[in-house]
Amino acid sequence: MAVALALTACGCLCGHRCGGRPIAKHVVLIGVDGFGAQYIPWKLMPNLTKLRDEGCYAVGRCNFPTSSGINWMSTMGGTTVEMHGYRNWNSRKPDVRAFEVTEKGIPPCVFHEIKRQEPSAYTVSLYNWDGIGFVHATNEVDFVKYYAEGSLEQRDDDVVADGLKQLNEHAPKLTFLYQHLPDCYGHRNGWGTPEFTNACVHLDGNIGRIVKGIEDAGLRDDTVIVLVADHGGLGKRHGMDVIECFEIPFLVSGPAVKGCYRLREPVMGADTAPTVLDLLGYRVPETWRGRSALVAK
């Protein structure tokens, strides 16, 4: 009886969202590779700053090692390294047997859960780094595309352009838009360099296009934007156990959350998928270690 009472108190009295009534009809998840929280040039990113000021923002942390494949799996699947088994830099499948796998051989991800709970829900995933294709259930996404042609800037732009087309034509439940530029210039020139900052400015332009596209599609009032990164960096590297690599931005913004919710802290990258499910009113699997970051004010 004592355990039951404790669980009831946690579920009802702590203020954390526990699923149920949807907060939004649509979520646009912007995943930015290498967008370390310590290097965000806020004064040069008015679109991101506006989202922050009109929503909820916290500096979160990614998993260790601070590398891409490992952390995108946590972002997409709500689990930590110990659960999902991705251990190497850019694992294409679990290196250690995962706690649970789907027919694709990877742990359940946010797309898998949406389809399991609402088979008719329309979802979209657009990305320009092939590693993303190995950390989520592309076979359970209605429109999925990998962009391999053109300059680094053009690939990010193409992801946004096609994402806006999907928003306008299909109003997806979940639209995942991956942006690669900050990580590319971090490795090429170094995190925090002028070149890295320019990549962030380019990203901000795309964020502005996404916001405008949501408005033009008539979805502004019913859409929440979630923005998260996989890791930061130091010098021209990441993967090390230094705070510059660990700290990532975690942002949730939209009319439905403005003034009503805050983000609990500390927040982890693995909280991304549970937060998305919570926003849309879906249940978060018991096997996930992440939890919704939303707290009612």
N, C-alpha and C positions, 0 to 999 in steps of 0.2 A: 504493500500500500504506500509506503514511504517513497519508493521509486516512482510509482505512478503519479503521486502528487508532485514530485520534483519535475517530471516531464511535463505535466500540465502547466506548472508555473513557468517553465522555460518557453513553452509554446504560446502562452497567452499573455504573460505579464511583462516580459522583458522588452517588448517593443519591436522585436525583429519580425519581419514579414515571414509568414509560414505558408505561403501559397494561398490559393483560393481566388478571390475576385481579381480579374486582370486589372493592372494599372494602365496598360497600353494595349492597343490592337496590333501595333507594329513596332519592331525594334530594328534599328540599323546599328550593327556592330562594326565599328571601325577598328581594325587591328593594325597597329603601326609597329613595324619591326625596328628594334634598336632605339626607340624613342625614350631615352633615359630621362627620368623626372628632373634630374639635376641640371639638365642642359636645355630645358624648354625656354626659348626666348619670348616670354609672354608679351612683351611690348611690341614685338614684331609679328605676333599672331593674334590679330583682333578677333577672328572668327572663333578660334579655340577659347580665347579669353571670354567671349560673350557666352559660349556654351557653359563654361565653368561658372560664371557669375549668375547664370539663369538655371543652374542645376546643382548637382552635388559633386564635389571633387575631393580626392584624397591621394596622398602619395602612398602607393602600395609597394609590395615586394613580390618578386618572382621566386621560383624554386632555385635550388642549387643542384647541378651546375647552371650557371646563368647563360645558357645557350638556347638556340631557337627551337629546334624540334621538341626538346624536353618541355619547354614552357608553353609552346603553342598547344601541345597535347593537354597540358593542365588547363589552359584557357578554354579549350573547346570541350573538355571532358569533366571538369570539376573535380579532378583527382590530383594527388601529388605523385612524385616519382615512385614512391614505395608502392603505390596502388596501380599506376598505369604501366610501369615497367620500362618506359623509354629512358635510357641511361646515357647513350652516346650523343655526340654533338648534333647530328641530324638523322636520328634513327628513322627508319622507314616502317618499322614494326617493333613491338615490344622486345627489348633485349633480355628482359627477365619476364617470366610468365605473368601476365596481367591478372589482376583479381577477377576480372570479367571481360569477355571479348564478344563482339558481334560476329555475324557470318563473314564480315570482311577481315576478321582477324585482328581488329583493333578494339580498344575499350569503347564503350558507348559514349557518344558525344552529344552535344546540344541538338544537332540535327536529328540524330537517332531518336532522342527522347521526344522531340516535337512530333515526329512521324508516328511514334509508338502511341502517343497520347491523342493525337489528332491527325489521322492519316491524310485527310484532305487539305491540311495546311500547306500553303505554297511557300517554299523557301529558296534562297539564292545564296551562292557562294562564288565570289570572284577574287582571284589572287594571281600574283605574278612571280611567286617563288614556288618551285615545284614541291618543296618540303611540306607546304600546307596541305597538299593532296594526300599525305600519308598520316595526318593527325585528325582527320574527321571523315565522316561517312559520306563520301562524295556520291555513292550509289543511292543515298537517301535524300539527295538534294534535287529539287525540281529543275533548277537551272544552275549549272556549274561550269565555270570556264577558267582555264589557265592561260595566262598571257605570256608569251615567250619572245615576241617580236617587238622591235623598236627600241628606242633609248630607254634608259631607266625612268626618266621623267614621263615619257609617252606611255609606258606600261601602267604607271600609277594613274595617269589621266584616263586611259582606256577603261580601267577597272571602274572608275567613278562614272564615266559616260554610260557604260552599259548598265551599271547599277541603277542610275537614274531612269534609264529606259524601263528597266524591270519594275521600279517603283511606280512609274506612271501607268504601265500597262497591266500589272498584276497585283499591286499593293501587297507584297509578300509579308507573311508573319515575321520572318527573320531574313534580313539581308546582311551578309557578311562581306565587307569591303576591306581588302588587305592593301596596305601601303608600305612599300619597301624602301623608299628613298633614304630616310635617316640612317638606317643600318648600312646601306651601300656607301654613303659618304663618311660614315663613322669609320668603316674599315679602310676606305681609300685615303682619307685625309685626317681622321681623328675626331673623336667625340668632342664637341664644344668648339671646333674650329670654325672659321668663317664659312667654309664650304658646307659643314654640317648645319650651320645656322641657315644657310640658303636653302638647304633641303627642307628644313622645318618651315620656312616661309612658303615654299612650294606646296607642302602639305597643307598649310593653312588655307591656301587658295582652293585646294580641293575640298577641304572641310566646308568652306563657304559655298561651293557649288553643291555639295550634298544637302546642306541646309536649305538652299534656295530650291533645289529639286524636290525636296519633301514638301515645301510650301506650294510649289507649282502643281504638284500632284494632288493637292487638296488633303494632305495627310498630316499636316503639322500638329493639330490638336490631339491626334491619336497615336503619334509616334514618339518614341523615346530613343535618343542616341546614346549608345554606350561606346566609350573609347578606352582602349587599353593597349599596353605594349607588352612585349615578351621579356625584355631585358634592357639595361643601359649599356655602358661601356666605359673604358678608360684607355686613353691613348688611342691606338687603332685596334684594340682587342676587347673581348668580353669573355665570360666564362670563369673569371677569377672571383675569389671570395672577398670582394671589396664593395663598399656601399654604393659606389658609382655604378656598378653593374646590377645591383639588387633593386634599386629604387625605380619604380615605374609609375606612370600616371594612371589613375582609375577615375573615370568620369562618367556620370549618368545625368543626362540633361533632356528636358522637354517640359511642355506645359503641365503634363500629368504629375510630374514630381516636384516642380518648382514650389518651394515653400512648404511642402507636405512631408518630405523625407530628407534624411541626411544619410551619410555613409558611416557605418561603424568602422572603427579603426582599432587594431591594424587590419588592413584589407590585403588579400593576396590575389595573384593572378588566377588562381584556381577558383576564386569566387565569381569569376566572370559568367560562366555558363549557368550556375545556379541563379545569379541575378537576372539573366536573360529569361530563364524559365519563370521566375517569380514575376517579372514584369508582365509576361504574357498569360499568367494565371495557371501555368502548368506545375505539376508536382516535381519536386527535386528528388532524385533517386536516393534511397537510403545508403547505397554503396558509395556515393560521392562524399568527399571530405570537404569540399568547398561548400559555402552556404551563401544565401543571398546577402549582399552587402547593405541592403536597404533597411533603414530603421525609421519608423514613423515618428514624426516630431510631436 
